[in-house]
Amino acid sequence: MRGVIIGSSTLSVMTARILLKRGHEVVIIEKDKERIESLTESLDCGVLHGDGS
């Protein structure tokens, strides 16, 4: 399954980790560039800079 998560709240990141652990593909859309940098270091998924709304 492929999933897109908008925003990187604690719940969003936990959900992404669970989905990745189960073998799913995940992309996170986030506005904050600094947050994107930390996510790319800690998660093995795609992260896009942008406004998900």
OpenMM code with the backbone's topology and positions (N, CA, C; nanometers):
from openmm import Vec3, app, unit

residues = "MET ARG GLY VAL ILE ILE GLY SER SER THR LEU SER VAL MET THR ALA ARG ILE LEU LEU LYS ARG GLY HIS GLU VAL VAL ILE ILE GLU LYS ASP LYS GLU ARG ILE GLU SER LEU THR GLU SER LEU ASP CYS GLY VAL LEU HIS GLY ASP GLY SER".split()
positions = [
    Vec3(0.0844, -0.1170, 0.0000),
    Vec3(0.0000, 0.0000, 0.0000),
    Vec3(0.0893, 0.1237, 0.0000),
    Vec3(0.0409, 0.2299, -0.0597),
    Vec3(0.1098, 0.3584, -0.0586),
    Vec3(0.0266, 0.4568, 0.0215),
    Vec3(0.0936, 0.5350, 0.1050),
    Vec3(0.0217, 0.6303, 0.1870),
    Vec3(0.0869, 0.7668, 0.1848),
    Vec3(0.0047, 0.8705, 0.1918),
    Vec3(0.0526, 1.0080, 0.2007),
    Vec3(0.0044, 1.0640, 0.3333),
    Vec3(0.0969, 1.1223, 0.4083),
    Vec3(0.0642, 1.1826, 0.5370),
    Vec3(0.0919, 1.3314, 0.5257),
    Vec3(-0.0064, 1.4126, 0.5621),
    Vec3(0.0089, 1.5575, 0.5557),
    Vec3(0.0403, 1.6080, 0.6957),
    Vec3(0.1565, 1.6718, 0.7090),
    Vec3(0.2019, 1.7218, 0.8378),
    Vec3(0.2883, 1.6191, 0.9080),
    Vec3(0.3654, 1.6658, 1.0054),
    Vec3(0.4577, 1.5750, 1.0741),
    Vec3(0.4444, 1.5860, 1.2256),
    Vec3(0.3229, 1.5788, 1.2721),
    Vec3(0.3002, 1.5770, 1.4166),
    Vec3(0.3540, 1.4462, 1.4744),
    Vec3(0.3567, 1.4364, 1.6039),
    Vec3(0.4030, 1.3140, 1.6692),
    Vec3(0.3215, 1.1942, 1.6231),
    Vec3(0.1909, 1.2100, 1.6146),
    Vec3(0.1038, 1.1012, 1.5696),
    Vec3(0.1322, 1.0638, 1.4239),
    Vec3(0.1552, 1.1632, 1.3401),
    Vec3(0.1854, 1.1369, 1.1990),
    Vec3(0.3135, 1.0570, 1.1830),
    Vec3(0.4163, 1.0950, 1.2578),
    Vec3(0.5448, 1.0253, 1.2489),
    Vec3(0.5321, 0.8833, 1.3032),
    Vec3(0.4578, 0.8652, 1.4113),
    Vec3(0.4361, 0.7306, 1.4654),
    Vec3(0.3621, 0.6441, 1.3634),
    Vec3(0.2624, 0.7003, 1.2988),
    Vec3(0.1871, 0.6273, 1.1965),
    Vec3(0.2782, 0.5895, 1.0802),
    Vec3(0.3617, 0.6828, 1.0374),
    Vec3(0.4556, 0.6549, 0.9282),
    Vec3(0.5501, 0.5414, 0.9662),
    Vec3(0.6013, 0.5432, 1.0884),
    Vec3(0.6928, 0.4369, 1.1330),
    Vec3(0.6247, 0.3000, 1.1314),
    Vec3(0.5015, 0.2953, 1.1769),
    Vec3(0.4272, 0.1685, 1.1779),
    Vec3(0.4057, 0.1190, 1.0353),
    Vec3(0.3640, 0.2084, 0.9460),
    Vec3(0.3406, 0.1691, 0.8071),
    Vec3(0.4698, 0.1226, 0.7403),
    Vec3(0.5792, 0.1934, 0.7641),
    Vec3(0.7079, 0.1540, 0.7064),
    Vec3(0.7521, 0.0178, 0.7586),
    Vec3(0.7323, -0.0040, 0.8875),
    Vec3(0.7703, -0.1319, 0.9490),
    Vec3(0.6930, -0.2479, 0.8863),
    Vec3(0.5706, -0.2203, 0.8437),
    Vec3(0.4866, -0.3235, 0.7821),
    Vec3(0.5100, -0.3359, 0.6313),
    Vec3(0.6057, -0.2609, 0.5791),
    Vec3(0.6429, -0.2740, 0.4392),
    Vec3(0.5708, -0.1827, 0.3417),
    Vec3(0.4998, -0.0842, 0.3921),
    Vec3(0.4266, 0.0077, 0.3055),
    Vec3(0.5162, 0.1241, 0.2621),
    Vec3(0.4778, 0.1897, 0.1535),
    Vec3(0.5484, 0.3084, 0.1061),
    Vec3(0.4779, 0.4318, 0.1616),
    Vec3(0.5564, 0.5254, 0.2149),
    Vec3(0.4992, 0.6433, 0.2791),
    Vec3(0.5673, 0.7693, 0.2257),
    Vec3(0.4873, 0.8728, 0.2045),
    Vec3(0.5376, 1.0060, 0.1719),
    Vec3(0.4742, 1.1034, 0.2708),
    Vec3(0.5563, 1.1901, 0.3286),
    Vec3(0.5073, 1.2919, 0.4216),
    Vec3(0.5209, 1.4285, 0.3550),
    Vec3(0.4151, 1.5089, 0.3616),
    Vec3(0.4176, 1.6458, 0.3101),
    Vec3(0.4258, 1.7394, 0.4305),
    Vec3(0.5278, 1.8246, 0.4320),
    Vec3(0.5527, 1.9118, 0.5475),
    Vec3(0.5942, 2.0511, 0.5005),
    Vec3(0.5495, 2.1549, 0.5716),
    Vec3(0.5826, 2.2934, 0.5376),
    Vec3(0.7171, 2.3388, 0.5945),
    Vec3(0.7542, 2.2878, 0.7106),
    Vec3(0.8730, 2.3344, 0.7829),
    Vec3(0.9996, 2.2651, 0.7312),
    Vec3(1.0900, 2.3431, 0.6706),
    Vec3(1.2116, 2.2860, 0.6119),
    Vec3(1.3016, 2.2205, 0.7168),
    Vec3(1.3117, 2.2798, 0.8348),
    Vec3(1.3946, 2.2214, 0.9410),
    Vec3(1.3385, 2.0865, 0.9848),
    Vec3(1.2096, 2.0778, 0.9942),
    Vec3(1.1444, 1.9515, 1.0318),
    Vec3(1.1691, 1.8454, 0.9246),
    Vec3(1.1680, 1.8865, 0.7993),
    Vec3(1.1943, 1.7934, 0.6896),
    Vec3(1.3331, 1.7331, 0.7036),
    Vec3(1.4320, 1.8158, 0.7362),
    Vec3(1.5689, 1.7667, 0.7526),
    Vec3(1.5776, 1.6610, 0.8618),
    Vec3(1.5108, 1.6844, 0.9739),
    Vec3(1.5154, 1.5857, 1.0824),
    Vec3(1.4397, 1.4582, 1.0450),
    Vec3(1.3326, 1.4713, 0.9673),
    Vec3(1.2568, 1.3531, 0.9259),
    Vec3(1.3369, 1.2663, 0.8300),
    Vec3(1.4085, 1.3295, 0.7372),
    Vec3(1.4853, 1.2508, 0.6405),
    Vec3(1.5981, 1.1745, 0.7080),
    Vec3(1.6463, 1.2244, 0.8218),
    Vec3(1.7507, 1.1543, 0.8967),
    Vec3(1.6952, 1.0372, 0.9763),
    Vec3(1.5694, 1.0465, 1.0185),
    Vec3(1.5152, 0.9439, 1.1080),
    Vec3(1.4187, 0.8454, 1.0410),
    Vec3(1.3653, 0.8797, 0.9238),
    Vec3(1.2693, 0.7922, 0.8565),
    Vec3(1.3175, 0.7577, 0.7160),
    Vec3(1.2899, 0.6362, 0.6742),
    Vec3(1.3246, 0.5927, 0.5390),
    Vec3(1.2012, 0.6029, 0.4495),
    Vec3(1.1600, 0.7288, 0.4243),
    Vec3(1.0436, 0.7510, 0.3389),
    Vec3(1.0618, 0.8819, 0.2640),
    Vec3(0.9739, 0.9068, 0.1690),
    Vec3(0.9791, 1.0319, 0.0960),
    Vec3(0.9219, 1.1448, 0.1791),
    Vec3(0.9857, 1.2614, 0.1688),
    Vec3(0.9368, 1.3798, 0.2386),
    Vec3(0.9364, 1.4947, 0.1383),
    Vec3(0.8211, 1.5577, 0.1225),
    Vec3(0.8064, 1.6685, 0.0286),
    Vec3(0.7845, 1.7987, 0.1035),
    Vec3(0.8463, 1.9063, 0.0544),
    Vec3(0.8241, 2.0382, 0.1122),
    Vec3(0.7033, 2.0996, 0.0431),
    Vec3(0.6019, 2.1320, 0.1202),
    Vec3(0.4834, 2.1934, 0.0624),
    Vec3(0.3697, 2.2011, 0.1620),
    Vec3(0.2631, 2.2658, 0.1180),
    Vec3(0.1427, 2.2810, 0.1989),
    Vec3(0.0424, 2.1755, 0.1536),
    Vec3(0.0087, 2.0853, 0.2415),
    Vec3(-0.0800, 1.9751, 0.2073),
    Vec3(-0.2256, 2.0137, 0.1907),
    Vec3(-0.2609, 2.1354, 0.2304),
    Vec3(-0.4008, 2.1756, 0.2162),
    Vec3(-0.4214, 2.2288, 0.0779),
] * unit.nanometer
topology = app.Topology()
chain = topology.addChain("A")
for resn in residues:
    res = topology.addResidue(resn, chain)
    for name in ("N", "CA", "C"):
        topology.addAtom(name, app.Element.getBySymbol(name[0]), res)
